[in-house]
């Protein structure tokens, strides 16, 4: 993939939504949008904001954060670093 985010933006691959809960299958229309994902690419930051995220970080983000894009049939989110709520260690 040849996507390089600019400035303070990051590219995130969302975690897949859960297919079933305790033996009950969830239809596509009822699945919640995942709030967790893995950072795939990062920008260089800005002169005012240093890039603290790095490729491979697992992060939590807001429910409506970012812009969804599709590349080669895979879905990604591109958002500002400030839209990321936390890094999961």
PyMOL commands that set and color helices and strands:
alter all, ss='L'
color gray80, all
select helices_A, chain A and resi 28-30+81-83
alter helices_A, ss='H'
color red, helices_A
select strands_A, chain A and resi 9-14+20-21+24-25+36-42+58-61+67-71+74-80+84-88
alter strands_A, ss='S'
color yellow, strands_A
deselect
rebuild
show_as cartoon
